[in-house]
Amino acid sequence: MFLTATLRKGRAINMGNKGRLPRVVVIGGGTGLSVLLRGLKKYPVDITAIVTVADDGGSSGRIRSELKMPPPGDIRNVLVALSDVEPLLEELMQHRFKGEGQLSGHSLGNLMLSAMNDITGNFSHAIREMSRVLNVRGKVLPAANRATVLHAEYTDGTEQTGESLITEKGRGKRIKKVSLRPEKVAALPEALSALRKADLIVLGPGSLYTSVLPNLLVPKIGEGVLRSKAKKVYVCNVMMQPGETISYTASDHVDALHEHLGTSFIDSIVVNDELVPEELMEKYAEESAKPVIFEEEKLKEQGLQIIHDRILTFEDGTIKHDTKKLAELLYTILKQGKV
C-alpha cells in the first residue's frame, strides 16, 4: 500500500481516549457507500453513516411518492452493509420481487423499512429499530428526517428537478450547481453530534452530485462538516459518470464540493492509480465514461494531501472500489495518526 509523501504534513488525528474507539463519519449514498462500509465495519472504529434522502427512482421513488416518506433504498443498502447477520437474511433484505404486479421491482428490505416507518411513525426511529433487528455495527442516520428533492442547474442555462432525471437528462451537459428543495430542511441532531465528535469524516465514494452533495446541502450538515475538527477525506470515484461527471478530473470533483459549500474544506483525497482492463474500458466507452485521472500538481495547488493506491475490483463486468483495500487504507490513515 502506497501513501504519497504528502502525508508528511498531516496533523494528528485523535485516536480516542483510552477505551474509546476512533469515530468515523461516512457521508454519501448509492452503492459506493455500501462498498466502503462492508470493509470498514471489520475494523475497531465507531462508524456513523449519514445517508442521502434525495433518491426518487425505482422502488424507493415509488415508496416515497405513495407513502409520503423518505426513500428507503440507500438506507437499506447501508443497513445491510453494516449488518452482522446470516447470509440468507441479508439476501432476504435485498430480494427484489419480479413479475408485473404491484410488488414488482420492490425489494423486501424497502418494504420492511416502510412498515417499520408506519409502526414507529418516524423514519429515523424506523432505521434505529431495523438496525437492532439486523445487528448493525454502527449508526445509520438519514441526512434529514424527510424526503428532499434535488434540483440541478446546467452551464447551458437549463434546469432539471429530480435525482433520477438529473442523471438521465443531463447527458451531454455539465452541471453548474445542485440545490435542495426545501432549502431549509432540518438535519437530525444525532448527525450533527456525530460530526462534532468525529475524528475522521469520509465523503464518498459515490455519485458526486446525486449521492455526496445532497447530504452536504442539508444546511446544518454542511455547516457541521465545515466546523468539525475532524480530518476530511474525499474518496474520489474511479470512473466518470454519465449525466454527472463526464470529462471531470479528480480536481474537478474537489472544486465542485468546495464551490457548493463556499470554501475549501477537504484535507485529503483518495484516488485510484490502477489501470482498467481494456475490455472494460470499451464497455464504459459506450457511455463516454473513462477512468477519472488525477493531476498531482493541481491537487497540490488545492492544498490536498494525495493518497493513491490500487483500489479496484472487477465484478460482473463493472468496476468498483475494492472494499477490503479501501477500508484498510482508511484504517491505516487512522492508525498513523495523520492524513
N, C-alpha and C positions, 0 to 999 in steps of 0.2 A: 504494500500500500504506500502510495507516494503523496506526501503533503508538501506543497511548494514552500520555498524558502520564505515566502511572505508571512508564514506563520510566526516568524520570529517576533513580529511586533504585536502579537496578540496580547490582550490583557487577561488576567487570571479570571477564571470562572469559579464561582463559589460552589465547591463540590458538596456543600451541605454540612450542617453541624453534625457532630457525632451522633450516629443513629438515624440521620435523615438522608433519604435518597436525593440525588440531584433532580431538580424539577425541570422537565422539558415540556414546552407547549408547542404543539404542531398545528399549523393552520392551513386549511385547504379544503379539498373535496375531490370527488371523482375517484377513479381507480388509483391514481398516483398516491394519494394519501394513504389508502389501504395498503398498498405495496410497502411503503416505508414502515407503517406500524406493525405489520406482521413480523418484521425483523427486530424492530426496536423493543417490542414487548418482552423479548427474551433477555434483556439486559436489566441490571438493577437500577432502574430510573423510575421516577414518578411521572407518568405521562398524563397530559391533558390534551385532548384533541378538540379543536374548535372547528366546526364544520359548516359550510355554506348551506343556506336555506333558499337559494335562488333558483334551484333546478325546477324546470317546468315541462320537461319532456317525458315520454314513456309512461310507465306505471306511476311514477312519482307525480307527474303532471296531472294525470287523471285523478289521483287521490287528493291532491291539493285543491283541485277545482271542484270535485264532487263533495268532499268532506270539509272544505274550508279549513284546512290545517297545513302546517309546514310540510314540504315534500320529505318523505322518509328515506328515499333511496340511498343518498350518500351517507346518511346516518347509519342505515342498516349495514352498508359495506364496512364502515369503520367499526361498528359493534362486533361484526363477525371477525374482522381482522384482529381485534384485541381480545377476543373471547378465548377461553380455555375450556373447550367442550369436546365431546366426541365428534369425530369427523362426520358422522351421519347427521348429527344435529346441525352442524354447520351447513351441510349440503341441503338439509331441510329448509333452513333460513333463506338460502339462495335459490331454492327451487322456483322456477317460473312456469306458470300454467300455460298450456298450449290450447289449441282449438279456436273456436270462433265465438264462444260465449262471453259473458261479462267478465269472467275471471281471466280471459285470455290476455297474456302479457304481464299480468301482475305477479310479483314474487311473493311467496308466503311471508317472508320477513317484513315486507312493506305492509301487508295486511295485519300482521301481528302488532306492529307498531301503531297502526291506525286504531286497532281495537284497544290497545293499552292507552292511547290518547283519549278515547271515549271513556274508558273506565276511570282514569285519573283526572280528566278534564284539563290537562296541562301537558304540553308537548315535552318540556324538559323533565317533568316528573315521569312521563311515559318512558323516556330514554333511561332514566335512572332505574326504573323497575326492570326494564329489559336487560340492563347491564347486570343486575343481580341474577336474573334467570340464566344469562349466558356466561356468568363468572368472568366478567370483563376485567382486564388488567389495566386500570387507569380510569380516567373520567372522559366521557364523551359529551360535549356540550354543543348545542346549536349556536351559531353566531347571534341569532335572535330567536325569540320565542314565538315568532310569527313568520309567515312566508314573506319573502321580498321579491320584487320584480326588478330585473336587470335591464338597463337601458344603455344603448351604445350610440355614440356619435362618430361618424367616419370623416376622414380627411377630405372627402369629396362633398361634404355638406349634408349627406343623407343621414338618416337615423333609423334605428331598429329597436324594438322593445321585445323582451323575452329571451331568456338564456339560450334556448334551443334554436330560435330563429336567428340570433346573432351569429352563431356558428354557421348555420345553414345559408343565410342570405348574405353573409359577409365575405364570401369567397370572391377574390379578386379586388377586395377593398382593404384599406388599412384603418384600424381603429384609432381614433384620436383620444376618446375618453369614454369611460363607462361610469354609470351612476346608479343609485338605488332608488326605488320607489317603494314605500315612502322614504323620504330622505332622513327623517328623524326617528327611525326605528330604534327601539331600545335594546341594548345588549344585556345579556344575563349577568347579574352581579358575580356569579361564580366564575365566569370567563374573565371578567376584569380582575378579580382576585388572583386568578391563576397567572395572568400576565404580570401583575405586580410582584409576585413571589418567584417568578421563573428564573432559572439560571441560564437557560438556553431557549430561544424561540426559533423554530424552524418553519419557514414558509415553503410550501410545496413538498414534493413535486406535484404537478397538476396543471391544468389549463390556466394560463396567466390571467385572462380576462373573465373567465366564467367559473373558475374554482378558487383561485387565490384572492384576487382583488375583491370579490363580493363580500368576503369576510372583513377585509380592511376598511371597506366603505361604510360598514356599520359604525357610526360616529365614534362611540366610546371604545370600540375595538381598535380602530386605527390609532386613536389617541393613546390607548393603553400600550400598544406596541411601541409607539414613539417614546413614551415616558418610562417604559420599563428599563431597568438597569441591566437586563439580560443581554447577552450577545445575540445578534440576529443573523441567522444563516439562511440564504436562499438556495434551494436545490433546483437548479435550472433544468427545464425539460431537455430530453435527449433529442427529440425531433421537432421541427417546425410543425405547427398545427393549422390545417386548412381552416379558413374563416376567422383565424385569430392572429397567428404569428408567422405567416409565410414571409420569408426574407429576413426575419429577425435574427440578430446575433445575440449572444448572451448579454452583452452590454445594453442592447435594446430592451431586453426583458427588465433589466435593473432600472433603466431610465423610466419605463412605464410605471413601475412601482413607486419610484421616488416622485414622479410628477403627480401621481394621484394622491399621495399623502402630503405633497407640498414641501418635502425636504428629503435630504439623503439620510437614510437610517439603516441600511443594510451594512453589516460589518464584513461578511464573508459570503462567497459563492462557491457552490459545489457544482463542478462541470465534468462531463464525461470526456475522456481522451481515447476511447477505444473505437477502432474502425468498425463500421457497419458492413456486414457481408453484402457483396454486390447484388445477389439475388433479392435481398430485402430492399436495397436501395431502389431497384427497378420497380418493386411493388409500390413503395411510397411515392415514387416519382410520378405515378399516375395522378396524384393529387398535388403535385408540385412541392411535396414535402421533402426536405433534406435535413441531414443532421445539423443541429444548432452548433455553430462554430463559436469559439471563444478567442478573442484577441487580447492577449495578456496586457499589452500596453494600455488599451482602452479601459480594461477593468481596473488596472492600477491607477489610472487617472481618476477613476471614480472613487478611489480610496479603499478598494476592496482587497481583502486577503483571498487569494485564489487557492482552492483545493481541487485538484483534479486527479482522477483515477479511472481505471477500467471498471465501470459500474453498470454494464449492460447485461441483460439476459434476453434470449430469443425464444419465444414461446408461441406456437401455433401461427407462425408467420408474422408475429408482431414483435416490436421492440419495446422493452420495459426496463426500468431500473431493477437491478439485482437487489432484492430485499435484504439479503444477508450482508452483502458488501456495503450497501448504503448505511445500514444500521451500525455495522462495525466501524465505519468511517466516522459517523457522528459520535459514537461512544468513545472512540479513540480521542476525538477532539475534547470531549468532557474530561477524560482521564488525564490528558496532558495539561488540562487547566488553561488552554489557550485556543484561540481560533485563528 
